[in-house]
């Protein structure tokens, strides 16, 4: 499982030094668990616990920015934790840009389970006929 997650993220963001540290520290695994679970959990909360009756497009679309922010925050937190020794070191000046790029790509990848989780709305009694 770790290899699958690492191969996906390393195709998008790769650095000789940082990717090995991130792989050994299991940051890829926890980030991808966040990428998979956060959007789906937010959709479950929206459609089954809150379940707004007059759901408009803008109410539904609020889930993705919240999901994006949570996943990016999780990725930054995990990457900072793993790459802490590189952040203050002058030999590795691009550690911060790697973390930023890693976090943005993680947020973008969270859109995939967000779309797949949109199927949940069809099981919601009040939002079944909402076009979004």
N, CA, C and O atoms as CSV, one atom per row, in Angstrom:
chain,resi,resn,atom,element,x,y,z
A,1,UNK,N,N,0.827,-1.182,0.000
A,1,UNK,CA,C,0.000,0.000,0.000
A,1,UNK,C,C,0.878,1.256,0.000
A,1,UNK,O,O,0.610,2.227,-0.708
A,2,UNK,N,N,1.918,1.204,0.804
A,2,UNK,CA,C,2.834,2.336,0.883
A,2,UNK,C,C,3.496,2.609,-0.464
A,2,UNK,O,O,3.704,3.763,-0.839
A,3,UNK,N,N,3.826,1.542,-1.187
A,3,UNK,CA,C,4.461,1.693,-2.498
A,3,UNK,C,C,3.511,2.322,-3.517
A,3,UNK,O,O,3.929,3.125,-4.352
A,4,UNK,N,N,2.246,1.958,-3.443
A,4,UNK,CA,C,1.257,2.530,-4.354
A,4,UNK,C,C,1.126,4.032,-4.133
A,4,UNK,O,O,1.180,4.814,-5.083
A,5,UNK,N,N,0.955,4.427,-2.887
A,5,UNK,CA,C,0.830,5.852,-2.579
A,5,UNK,C,C,2.092,6.607,-2.963
A,5,UNK,O,O,2.020,7.703,-3.520
A,6,UNK,N,N,3.244,6.025,-2.667
A,6,UNK,CA,C,4.517,6.684,-2.995
A,6,UNK,C,C,4.684,6.827,-4.498
A,6,UNK,O,O,5.158,7.863,-4.965
A,7,UNK,N,N,4.310,5.821,-5.261
A,7,UNK,CA,C,4.479,5.915,-6.711
A,7,UNK,C,C,3.570,6.987,-7.311
A,7,UNK,O,O,3.952,7.643,-8.280
A,8,UNK,N,N,2.381,7.171,-6.754
A,8,UNK,CA,C,1.480,8.199,-7.269
A,8,UNK,C,C,2.026,9.591,-6.981
A,8,UNK,O,O,2.084,10.429,-7.881
A,9,UNK,N,N,2.424,9.847,-5.745
A,9,UNK,CA,C,2.875,11.188,-5.383
A,9,UNK,C,C,4.248,11.497,-5.968
A,9,UNK,O,O,4.534,12.655,-6.274
A,10,UNK,N,N,5.099,10.494,-6.131
A,10,UNK,CA,C,6.427,10.752,-6.692
A,10,UNK,C,C,6.365,11.066,-8.180
A,10,UNK,O,O,7.296,11.668,-8.716
A,11,UNK,N,N,5.312,10.680,-8.848
A,11,UNK,CA,C,5.144,11.089,-10.252
A,11,UNK,C,C,4.831,12.577,-10.355
A,11,UNK,O,O,5.127,13.216,-11.365
A,12,UNK,N,N,4.234,13.116,-9.311
A,12,UNK,CA,C,3.866,14.530,-9.304
A,12,UNK,C,C,4.936,15.413,-8.667
A,12,UNK,O,O,5.257,16.485,-9.180
A,13,UNK,N,N,5.478,14.951,-7.551
A,13,UNK,CA,C,6.476,15.717,-6.804
A,13,UNK,C,C,7.631,14.781,-6.486
A,13,UNK,O,O,7.452,13.789,-5.780
A,14,UNK,N,N,8.809,15.090,-7.000
A,14,UNK,CA,C,9.962,14.223,-6.745
A,14,UNK,C,C,11.181,15.068,-6.406
A,14,UNK,O,O,11.470,16.069,-7.061
A,15,UNK,N,N,11.876,14.649,-5.384
A,15,UNK,CA,C,13.167,15.227,-5.011
A,15,UNK,C,C,14.013,14.084,-4.466
A,15,UNK,O,O,13.530,13.258,-3.691
A,16,UNK,N,N,15.270,14.043,-4.874
A,16,UNK,CA,C,16.140,12.923,-4.493
A,16,UNK,C,C,16.188,12.685,-2.991
A,16,UNK,O,O,16.070,11.547,-2.537
A,17,UNK,N,N,16.358,13.733,-2.231
A,17,UNK,CA,C,16.544,13.594,-0.791
A,17,UNK,C,C,15.220,13.456,-0.053
A,17,UNK,O,O,15.069,12.575,0.794
A,18,UNK,N,N,14.277,14.308,-0.364
A,18,UNK,CA,C,13.057,14.397,0.431
A,18,UNK,C,C,12.110,13.220,0.238
A,18,UNK,O,O,11.454,12.795,1.189
A,19,UNK,N,N,12.032,12.695,-0.962
A,19,UNK,CA,C,11.077,11.603,-1.184
A,19,UNK,C,C,11.468,10.360,-0.397
A,19,UNK,O,O,10.596,9.634,0.079
A,20,UNK,N,N,12.746,10.109,-0.255
A,20,UNK,CA,C,13.177,8.941,0.526
A,20,UNK,C,C,12.840,9.123,2.004
A,20,UNK,O,O,12.405,8.179,2.664
A,21,UNK,N,N,13.037,10.318,2.518
A,21,UNK,CA,C,12.713,10.598,3.917
A,21,UNK,C,C,11.209,10.499,4.148
A,21,UNK,O,O,10.765,9.949,5.156
A,22,UNK,N,N,10.438,11.027,3.223
A,22,UNK,CA,C,8.989,10.972,3.349
A,22,UNK,C,C,8.481,9.529,3.269
A,22,UNK,O,O,7.548,9.151,3.977
A,23,UNK,N,N,9.100,8.737,2.407
A,23,UNK,CA,C,8.694,7.335,2.265
A,23,UNK,C,C,8.996,6.551,3.534
A,23,UNK,O,O,8.152,5.800,4.023
A,24,UNK,N,N,10.195,6.727,4.063
A,24,UNK,CA,C,10.587,5.969,5.252
A,24,UNK,C,C,9.801,6.396,6.483
A,24,UNK,O,O,9.608,5.598,7.400
A,25,UNK,N,N,9.354,7.623,6.513
A,25,UNK,CA,C,8.605,8.114,7.659
A,25,UNK,C,C,7.106,7.898,7.578
A,25,UNK,O,O,6.380,8.331,8.473
A,26,UNK,N,N,6.627,7.254,6.552
A,26,UNK,CA,C,5.205,6.946,6.342
A,26,UNK,C,C,4.339,8.184,6.150
A,26,UNK,O,O,3.130,8.127,6.375
A,27,UNK,N,N,4.928,9.295,5.740
A,27,UNK,CA,C,4.133,10.495,5.487
A,27,UNK,C,C,3.218,10.293,4.291
A,27,UNK,O,O,2.105,10.820,4.269
A,28,UNK,N,N,3.668,9.542,3.301
A,28,UNK,CA,C,2.832,9.278,2.128
A,28,UNK,C,C,1.561,8.527,2.521
A,28,UNK,O,O,0.470,8.857,2.058
A,29,UNK,N,N,1.705,7.541,3.355
A,29,UNK,CA,C,0.561,6.724,3.737
A,29,UNK,C,C,-0.487,7.547,4.468
A,29,UNK,O,O,-1.671,7.481,4.138
A,30,UNK,N,N,-0.063,8.316,5.451
A,30,UNK,CA,C,-1.031,9.104,6.218
A,30,UNK,C,C,-1.637,10.223,5.390
A,30,UNK,O,O,-2.810,10.556,5.560
A,31,UNK,N,N,-0.852,10.808,4.495
A,31,UNK,CA,C,-1.407,11.844,3.616
A,31,UNK,C,C,-2.470,11.255,2.701
A,31,UNK,O,O,-3.529,11.854,2.513
A,32,UNK,N,N,-2.199,10.094,2.136
A,32,UNK,CA,C,-3.187,9.495,1.237
A,32,UNK,C,C,-4.415,8.988,1.979
A,32,UNK,O,O,-5.512,8.979,1.421
A,33,UNK,N,N,-4.249,8.573,3.207
A,33,UNK,CA,C,-5.440,8.235,3.994
A,33,UNK,C,C,-6.301,9.485,4.192
A,33,UNK,O,O,-7.528,9.420,4.130
A,34,UNK,N,N,-5.647,10.614,4.428
A,34,UNK,CA,C,-6.382,11.879,4.523
A,34,UNK,C,C,-7.030,12.256,3.215
A,34,UNK,O,O,-8.169,12.723,3.193
A,35,UNK,N,N,-6.308,12.056,2.109
A,35,UNK,CA,C,-6.850,12.369,0.788
A,35,UNK,C,C,-8.092,11.532,0.504
A,35,UNK,O,O,-9.047,12.020,-0.100
A,36,UNK,N,N,-8.082,10.293,0.931
A,36,UNK,CA,C,-9.221,9.414,0.675
A,36,UNK,C,C,-10.377,9.629,1.649
A,36,UNK,O,O,-11.540,9.586,1.247
A,37,UNK,N,N,-10.069,9.859,2.920
A,37,UNK,CA,C,-11.115,9.878,3.927
A,37,UNK,C,C,-11.764,11.244,4.157
A,37,UNK,O,O,-12.974,11.315,4.374
A,38,UNK,N,N,-10.991,12.322,4.114
A,38,UNK,CA,C,-11.544,13.644,4.440
A,38,UNK,C,C,-12.703,14.032,3.521
A,38,UNK,O,O,-13.759,14.411,4.029
A,39,UNK,N,N,-12.559,13.958,2.184
A,39,UNK,CA,C,-13.704,14.354,1.345
A,39,UNK,C,C,-14.945,13.490,1.550
A,39,UNK,O,O,-16.067,13.995,1.559
A,40,UNK,N,N,-14.742,12.215,1.711
A,40,UNK,CA,C,-15.888,11.316,1.882
A,40,UNK,C,C,-16.563,11.545,3.236
A,40,UNK,O,O,-17.791,11.518,3.324
A,41,UNK,N,N,-15.777,11.767,4.286
A,41,UNK,CA,C,-16.369,12.050,5.590
A,41,UNK,C,C,-17.124,13.379,5.583
A,41,UNK,O,O,-18.193,13.486,6.185
A,42,UNK,N,N,-16.583,14.381,4.915
A,42,UNK,CA,C,-17.294,15.657,4.819
A,42,UNK,C,C,-18.603,15.510,4.047
A,42,UNK,O,O,-19.607,16.128,4.401
A,43,UNK,N,N,-18.595,14.708,3.013
A,43,UNK,CA,C,-19.835,14.481,2.261
A,43,UNK,C,C,-20.847,13.699,3.101
A,43,UNK,O,O,-22.046,13.971,3.043
A,44,UNK,N,N,-20.368,12.738,3.871
A,44,UNK,CA,C,-21.282,12.019,4.761
A,44,UNK,C,C,-21.914,12.962,5.769
A,44,UNK,O,O,-23.115,12.887,6.026
A,45,UNK,N,N,-21.112,13.848,6.341
A,45,UNK,CA,C,-21.640,14.823,7.297
A,45,UNK,C,C,-22.666,15.722,6.619
A,45,UNK,O,O,-23.732,15.985,7.176
A,46,UNK,N,N,-22.347,16.190,5.427
A,46,UNK,CA,C,-23.239,17.107,4.726
A,46,UNK,C,C,-24.550,16.444,4.340
A,46,UNK,O,O,-25.619,17.024,4.535
A,47,UNK,N,N,-24.481,15.247,3.798
A,47,UNK,CA,C,-25.684,14.634,3.250
A,47,UNK,C,C,-26.500,13.831,4.258
A,47,UNK,O,O,-27.701,13.643,4.064
A,48,UNK,N,N,-25.869,13.357,5.330
A,48,UNK,CA,C,-26.621,12.514,6.241
A,48,UNK,C,C,-26.844,13.140,7.612
A,48,UNK,O,O,-27.883,12.891,8.224
A,49,UNK,N,N,-25.924,13.931,8.110
A,49,UNK,CA,C,-26.128,14.541,9.417
A,49,UNK,C,C,-26.771,15.918,9.302
A,49,UNK,O,O,-27.737,16.218,10.003
A,50,UNK,N,N,-26.239,16.744,8.426
A,50,UNK,CA,C,-26.778,18.091,8.269
A,50,UNK,C,C,-27.963,18.062,7.315
A,50,UNK,O,O,-29.029,18.587,7.639
A,51,UNK,N,N,-27.795,17.462,6.156
A,51,UNK,CA,C,-28.827,17.230,5.150
A,51,UNK,C,C,-29.742,18.435,4.924
A,51,UNK,O,O,-30.925,18.382,5.259
A,52,UNK,N,N,-29.210,19.511,4.364
A,52,UNK,CA,C,-30.044,20.691,4.165
A,52,UNK,C,C,-31.104,20.447,3.088
A,52,UNK,O,O,-30.797,19.928,2.015
A,53,UNK,N,N,-32.307,20.811,3.371
A,53,UNK,CA,C,-33.400,20.565,2.443
A,53,UNK,C,C,-33.301,21.439,1.193
A,53,UNK,O,O,-33.331,20.889,0.093
A,54,UNK,N,N,-33.186,22.764,1.291
A,54,UNK,CA,C,-33.079,23.565,0.063
A,54,UNK,C,C,-31.616,23.729,-0.364
A,54,UNK,O,O,-31.121,24.852,-0.455
A,55,UNK,N,N,-30.946,22.648,-0.618
A,55,UNK,CA,C,-29.515,22.694,-0.948
A,55,UNK,C,C,-29.303,23.346,-2.308
A,55,UNK,O,O,-29.824,22.878,-3.320
A,56,UNK,N,N,-28.554,24.400,-2.320
A,56,UNK,CA,C,-28.186,25.082,-3.553
A,56,UNK,C,C,-26.785,24.656,-3.942
A,56,UNK,O,O,-26.071,24.011,-3.174
A,57,UNK,N,N,-26.415,25.029,-5.143
A,57,UNK,CA,C,-25.098,24.663,-5.661
A,57,UNK,C,C,-23.979,25.171,-4.769
A,57,UNK,O,O,-23.022,24.435,-4.526
A,58,UNK,N,N,-24.059,26.390,-4.274
A,58,UNK,CA,C,-22.988,26.950,-3.469
A,58,UNK,C,C,-22.845,26.237,-2.133
A,58,UNK,O,O,-21.741,26.149,-1.595
A,59,UNK,N,N,-23.941,25.730,-1.592
A,59,UNK,CA,C,-23.852,24.975,-0.334
A,59,UNK,C,C,-23.121,23.654,-0.544
A,59,UNK,O,O,-22.331,23.228,0.297
A,60,UNK,N,N,-23.394,23.019,-1.669
A,60,UNK,CA,C,-22.725,21.748,-1.952
A,60,UNK,C,C,-21.252,21.969,-2.243
A,60,UNK,O,O,-20.409,21.170,-1.835
A,61,UNK,N,N,-20.939,23.043,-2.941
A,61,UNK,CA,C,-19.554,23.316,-3.320
A,61,UNK,C,C,-18.690,23.785,-2.152
A,61,UNK,O,O,-17.474,23.904,-2.304
A,62,UNK,N,N,-19.273,24.046,-1.020
A,62,UNK,CA,C,-18.478,24.450,0.130
A,62,UNK,C,C,-17.692,23.271,0.702
A,62,UNK,O,O,-16.704,23.468,1.410
A,63,UNK,N,N,-18.121,22.069,0.401
A,63,UNK,CA,C,-17.426,20.887,0.904
A,63,UNK,C,C,-16.024,20.786,0.311
A,63,UNK,O,O,-15.076,20.479,1.033
A,64,UNK,N,N,-15.873,21.037,-0.978
A,64,UNK,CA,C,-14.554,20.859,-1.585
A,64,UNK,C,C,-13.513,21.831,-1.045
A,64,UNK,O,O,-12.411,21.383,-0.730
A,65,UNK,N,N,-13.781,23.124,-0.914
A,65,UNK,CA,C,-12.742,23.991,-0.340
A,65,UNK,C,C,-12.363,23.601,1.086
A,65,UNK,O,O,-11.193,23.669,1.462
A,66,UNK,N,N,-13.353,23.192,1.879
A,66,UNK,CA,C,-13.034,22.743,3.238
A,66,UNK,C,C,-12.180,21.497,3.183
A,66,UNK,O,O,-11.201,21.379,3.920
A,67,UNK,N,N,-12.537,20.570,2.320
A,67,UNK,CA,C,-11.754,19.347,2.154
A,67,UNK,C,C,-10.337,19.661,1.672
A,67,UNK,O,O,-9.362,19.105,2.177
A,68,UNK,N,N,-10.237,20.555,0.694
A,68,UNK,CA,C,-8.934,20.949,0.158
A,68,UNK,C,C,-8.056,21.548,1.257
A,68,UNK,O,O,-6.881,21.199,1.369
A,69,UNK,N,N,-8.611,22.433,2.058
A,69,UNK,CA,C,-7.847,23.077,3.128
A,69,UNK,C,C,-7.417,22.065,4.175
A,69,UNK,O,O,-6.281,22.113,4.647
A,70,UNK,N,N,-8.304,21.151,4.548
A,70,UNK,CA,C,-7.944,20.133,5.544
A,70,UNK,C,C,-6.848,19.201,5.029
A,70,UNK,O,O,-5.922,18.870,5.770
A,71,UNK,N,N,-6.943,18.778,3.782
A,71,UNK,CA,C,-5.934,17.875,3.222
A,71,UNK,C,C,-4.591,18.590,3.061
A,71,UNK,O,O,-3.542,18.017,3.356
A,72,UNK,N,N,-4.622,19.842,2.593
A,72,UNK,CA,C,-3.375,20.604,2.465
A,72,UNK,C,C,-2.746,20.819,3.840
A,72,UNK,O,O,-1.532,20.692,3.997
A,73,UNK,N,N,-3.561,21.140,4.823
A,73,UNK,CA,C,-3.047,21.303,6.190
A,73,UNK,C,C,-2.438,20.026,6.730
A,73,UNK,O,O,-1.379,20.059,7.357
A,74,UNK,N,N,-3.095,18.901,6.493
A,74,UNK,CA,C,-2.558,17.617,6.920
A,74,UNK,C,C,-1.237,17.311,6.221
A,74,UNK,O,O,-0.293,16.835,6.853
A,75,UNK,N,N,-1.169,17.580,4.933
A,75,UNK,CA,C,0.060,17.316,4.174
A,75,UNK,C,C,1.205,18.208,4.643
A,75,UNK,O,O,2.338,17.743,4.765
A,76,UNK,N,N,0.923,19.477,4.907
A,76,UNK,CA,C,1.966,20.382,5.412
A,76,UNK,C,C,2.446,19.925,6.773
A,76,UNK,O,O,3.646,19.913,7.045
A,77,UNK,N,N,1.518,19.551,7.621
A,77,UNK,CA,C,1.883,19.101,8.963
A,77,UNK,C,C,2.751,17.844,8.911
A,77,UNK,O,O,3.775,17.768,9.591
A,78,UNK,N,N,2.348,16.865,8.112
A,78,UNK,CA,C,3.127,15.629,8.006
A,78,UNK,C,C,4.479,15.866,7.350
A,78,UNK,O,O,5.485,15.310,7.792
A,79,UNK,N,N,4.517,16.679,6.306
A,79,UNK,CA,C,5.782,16.946,5.624
A,79,UNK,C,C,6.719,17.758,6.514
A,79,UNK,O,O,7.921,17.496,6.543
A,80,UNK,N,N,6.189,18.733,7.237
A,80,UNK,CA,C,7.031,19.489,8.166
A,80,UNK,C,C,7.615,18.588,9.235
A,80,UNK,O,O,8.776,18.733,9.619
A,81,UNK,N,N,6.812,17.662,9.711
A,81,UNK,CA,C,7.277,16.731,10.734
A,81,UNK,C,C,8.412,15.852,10.214
A,81,UNK,O,O,9.396,15.617,10.915
A,82,UNK,N,N,8.269,15.370,8.985
A,82,UNK,CA,C,9.286,14.491,8.411
A,82,UNK,C,C,10.532,15.250,7.964
A,82,UNK,O,O,11.644,14.735,8.081
A,83,UNK,N,N,10.360,16.446,7.462
A,83,UNK,CA,C,11.483,17.194,6.871
A,83,UNK,C,C,11.994,18.303,7.778
A,83,UNK,O,O,12.618,19.248,7.296
A,84,UNK,N,N,11.748,18.212,9.065
A,84,UNK,CA,C,12.145,19.251,10.002
A,84,UNK,C,C,13.651,19.500,9.991
A,84,UNK,O,O,14.093,20.644,10.097
A,85,UNK,N,N,14.426,18.448,9.864
A,85,UNK,CA,C,15.885,18.601,9.869
A,85,UNK,C,C,16.400,19.338,8.635
A,85,UNK,O,O,17.496,19.898,8.670
A,86,UNK,N,N,15.635,19.350,7.554
A,86,UNK,CA,C,16.061,20.012,6.316
A,86,UNK,C,C,15.630,21.477,6.248
A,86,UNK,O,O,16.193,22.253,5.475
A,87,UNK,N,N,14.642,21.858,7.049
A,87,UNK,CA,C,14.083,23.201,6.936
A,87,UNK,C,C,15.069,24.292,7.382
A,87,UNK,O,O,15.110,25.363,6.775
A,88,UNK,N,N,15.845,24.041,8.410
A,88,UNK,CA,C,16.793,25.045,8.904
A,88,UNK,C,C,18.187,24.868,8.340
A,88,UNK,O,O,19.093,25.622,8.696
A,89,UNK,N,N,18.379,23.901,7.479
A,89,UNK,CA,C,19.688,23.605,6.924
A,89,UNK,C,C,19.882,24.379,5.618
A,89,UNK,O,O,19.045,24.309,4.718
A,90,UNK,N,N,20.987,25.112,5.523
A,90,UNK,CA,C,21.249,25.909,4.320
A,90,UNK,C,C,21.642,25.056,3.121
A,90,UNK,O,O,21.598,25.532,1.986
A,91,UNK,N,N,22.022,23.810,3.352
A,91,UNK,CA,C,22.388,22.928,2.241
A,91,UNK,C,C,21.167,22.494,1.429
A,91,UNK,O,O,21.298,22.086,0.275
A,92,UNK,N,N,20.003,22.581,2.023
A,92,UNK,CA,C,18.769,22.159,1.356
A,92,UNK,C,C,17.788,23.331,1.327
A,92,UNK,O,O,16.820,23.347,2.087
A,93,UNK,N,N,18.030,24.302,0.465
A,93,UNK,CA,C,17.178,25.498,0.473
A,93,UNK,C,C,15.775,25.291,-0.101
A,93,UNK,O,O,14.892,26.122,0.113
A,94,UNK,N,N,15.567,24.214,-0.814
A,94,UNK,CA,C,14.269,24.017,-1.457
A,94,UNK,C,C,13.329,23.106,-0.671
A,94,UNK,O,O,12.363,22.592,-1.234
A,95,UNK,N,N,13.594,22.899,0.616
A,95,UNK,CA,C,12.721,22.049,1.429
A,95,UNK,C,C,11.339,22.668,1.584
A,95,UNK,O,O,10.333,21.960,1.544
A,96,UNK,N,N,11.283,23.963,1.758
A,96,UNK,CA,C,9.998,24.636,1.918
A,96,UNK,C,C,9.172,24.568,0.636
A,96,UNK,O,O,7.960,24.355,0.682
A,97,UNK,N,N,9.826,24.748,-0.500
A,97,UNK,CA,C,9.082,24.670,-1.764
A,97,UNK,C,C,8.608,23.245,-2.035
A,97,UNK,O,O,7.543,23.045,-2.619
A,98,UNK,N,N,9.393,22.255,-1.614
A,98,UNK,CA,C,8.958,20.865,-1.765
A,98,UNK,C,C,7.704,20.615,-0.922
A,98,UNK,O,O,6.755,19.985,-1.388
A,99,UNK,N,N,7.704,21.106,0.308
A,99,UNK,CA,C,6.546,20.920,1.193
A,99,UNK,C,C,5.321,21.596,0.601
A,99,UNK,O,O,4.231,21.024,0.600
A,100,UNK,N,N,5.496,22.815,0.096
A,100,UNK,CA,C,4.379,23.539,-0.511
A,100,UNK,C,C,3.837,22.783,-1.723
A,100,UNK,O,O,2.624,22.623,-1.861
A,101,UNK,N,N,4.718,22.324,-2.589
A,101,UNK,CA,C,4.287,21.595,-3.784
A,101,UNK,C,C,3.609,20.274,-3.413
A,101,UNK,O,O,2.602,19.898,-4.013
A,102,UNK,N,N,4.160,19.581,-2.433
A,102,UNK,CA,C,3.584,18.323,-1.941
A,102,UNK,C,C,2.174,18.557,-1.398
A,102,UNK,O,O,1.265,17.771,-1.663
A,103,UNK,N,N,1.995,19.630,-0.643
A,103,UNK,CA,C,0.700,19.924,-0.048
A,103,UNK,C,C,-0.332,20.302,-1.109
A,103,UNK,O,O,-1.480,19.863,-1.042
A,104,UNK,N,N,0.068,21.111,-2.084
A,104,UNK,CA,C,-0.867,21.513,-3.145
A,104,UNK,C,C,-1.305,20.309,-3.972
A,104,UNK,O,O,-2.489,20.165,-4.279
A,105,UNK,N,N,-0.360,19.447,-4.334
A,105,UNK,CA,C,-0.735,18.254,-5.102
A,105,UNK,C,C,-1.623,17.322,-4.281
A,105,UNK,O,O,-2.510,16.670,-4.830
A,106,UNK,N,N,-1.391,17.257,-2.980
A,106,UNK,CA,C,-2.262,16.442,-2.128
A,106,UNK,C,C,-3.683,16.996,-2.142
A,106,UNK,O,O,-4.650,16.238,-2.223
A,107,UNK,N,N,-3.805,18.320,-2.061
A,107,UNK,CA,C,-5.125,18.938,-2.126
A,107,UNK,C,C,-5.812,18.690,-3.453
A,107,UNK,O,O,-7.016,18.438,-3.497
A,108,UNK,N,N,-5.049,18.761,-4.538
A,108,UNK,CA,C,-5.613,18.504,-5.868
A,108,UNK,C,C,-6.061,17.052,-5.982
A,108,UNK,O,O,-7.117,16.769,-6.549
A,109,UNK,N,N,-5.264,16.133,-5.446
A,109,UNK,CA,C,-5.645,14.717,-5.492
A,109,UNK,C,C,-6.880,14.422,-4.650
A,109,UNK,O,O,-7.565,13.428,-4.893
A,110,UNK,N,N,-7.174,15.259,-3.676
A,110,UNK,CA,C,-8.365,15.033,-2.857
A,110,UNK,C,C,-9.648,15.278,-3.643
A,110,UNK,O,O,-10.735,14.939,-3.174
A,111,UNK,N,N,-9.533,15.859,-4.824
A,111,UNK,CA,C,-10.705,16.079,-5.667
A,111,UNK,C,C,-11.249,14.763,-6.224
A,111,UNK,O,O,-12.447,14.656,-6.484
A,112,UNK,N,N,-10.390,13.769,-6.408
A,112,UNK,CA,C,-10.825,12.476,-6.969
A,112,UNK,C,C,-11.806,11.766,-6.031
A,112,UNK,O,O,-12.907,11.432,-6.469
A,113,UNK,N,N,-11.459,11.519,-4.764
A,113,UNK,CA,C,-12.466,10.887,-3.904
A,113,UNK,C,C,-13.658,11.793,-3.625
A,113,UNK,O,O,-14.745,11.311,-3.306
A,114,UNK,N,N,-13.459,13.105,-3.744
A,114,UNK,CA,C,-14.577,14.039,-3.604
A,114,UNK,C,C,-15.617,13.767,-4.688
A,114,UNK,O,O,-16.814,13.716,-4.403
A,115,UNK,N,N,-15.168,13.594,-5.918
A,115,UNK,CA,C,-16.095,13.292,-7.014
A,115,UNK,C,C,-16.704,11.908,-6.864
A,115,UNK,O,O,-17.893,11.714,-7.119
A,116,UNK,N,N,-15.892,10.954,-6.451
A,116,UNK,CA,C,-16.418,9.598,-6.265
A,116,UNK,C,C,-17.411,9.557,-5.105
A,116,UNK,O,O,-18.397,8.821,-5.140
A,117,UNK,N,N,-17.137,10.347,-4.095
A,117,UNK,CA,C,-18.054,10.394,-2.960
A,117,UNK,C,C,-19.335,11.144,-3.247
A,117,UNK,O,O,-20.286,11.061,-2.470
A,118,UNK,N,N,-19.380,11.876,-4.352
A,118,UNK,CA,C,-20.602,12.601,-4.711
A,118,UNK,C,C,-21.757,11.647,-4.993
A,118,UNK,O,O,-22.916,12.061,-5.030
A,119,UNK,N,N,-21.447,10.402,-5.187
A,119,UNK,CA,C,-22.485,9.389,-5.377
A,119,UNK,C,C,-23.332,9.266,-4.107
A,119,UNK,O,O,-24.485,8.840,-4.164
A,120,UNK,N,N,-22.753,9.642,-2.962
A,120,UNK,CA,C,-23.490,9.550,-1.701
A,120,UNK,C,C,-24.768,10.378,-1.703
A,120,UNK,O,O,-25.730,10.037,-1.016
A,121,UNK,N,N,-24.782,11.450,-2.460
A,121,UNK,CA,C,-25.966,12.310,-2.449
A,121,UNK,C,C,-27.202,11.590,-2.983
A,121,UNK,O,O,-28.326,11.973,-2.656
A,122,UNK,N,N,-27.014,10.572,-3.784
A,122,UNK,CA,C,-28.161,9.854,-4.324
A,122,UNK,C,C,-28.831,8.975,-3.275
A,122,UNK,O,O,-29.949,8.501,-3.472
A,123,UNK,N,N,-28.131,8.760,-2.147
A,123,UNK,CA,C,-28.727,7.997,-1.060
A,123,UNK,C,C,-29.362,8.911,-0.015
A,123,UNK,O,O,-30.005,8.443,0.925
A,124,UNK,N,N,-29.173,10.211,-0.188
A,124,UNK,CA,C,-29.757,11.196,0.717
A,124,UNK,C,C,-31.210,11.425,0.312
A,124,UNK,O,O,-31.502,11.619,-0.868
A,125,UNK,N,N,-32.110,11.403,1.272
A,125,UNK,CA,C,-33.525,11.545,0.945
A,125,UNK,C,C,-33.877,12.956,0.493
A,125,UNK,O,O,-34.724,13.117,-0.386
A,126,UNK,N,N,-33.256,13.979,1.061
A,126,UNK,CA,C,-33.617,15.352,0.720
A,126,UNK,C,C,-32.827,15.897,-0.460
A,126,UNK,O,O,-33.299,16.817,-1.127
A,127,UNK,N,N,-31.654,15.370,-0.741
A,127,UNK,CA,C,-30.810,15.912,-1.796
A,127,UNK,C,C,-30.729,15.020,-3.032
A,127,UNK,O,O,-29.913,15.255,-3.922
A,128,UNK,N,N,-31.550,14.033,-3.079
A,128,UNK,CA,C,-31.506,13.086,-4.191
A,128,UNK,C,C,-31.748,13.769,-5.530
A,128,UNK,O,O,-31.161,13.369,-6.536
A,129,UNK,N,N,-32.587,14.774,-5.564
A,129,UNK,CA,C,-32.955,15.414,-6.821
A,129,UNK,C,C,-32.234,16.739,-7.031
A,129,UNK,O,O,-32.538,17.466,-7.977
A,130,UNK,N,N,-31.299,17.053,-6.174
A,130,UNK,CA,C,-30.494,18.250,-6.331
A,130,UNK,C,C,-29.513,18.018,-7.495
A,130,UNK,O,O,-28.841,16.988,-7.526
A,131,UNK,N,N,-29.422,18.950,-8.442
A,131,UNK,CA,C,-28.568,18.695,-9.613
A,131,UNK,C,C,-27.085,18.624,-9.267
A,131,UNK,O,O,-26.307,18.067,-10.042
A,132,UNK,N,N,-26.677,19.165,-8.140
A,132,UNK,CA,C,-25.268,19.105,-7.758
A,132,UNK,C,C,-25.184,18.406,-6.456
A,132,UNK,O,O,-24.091,18.228,-5.919
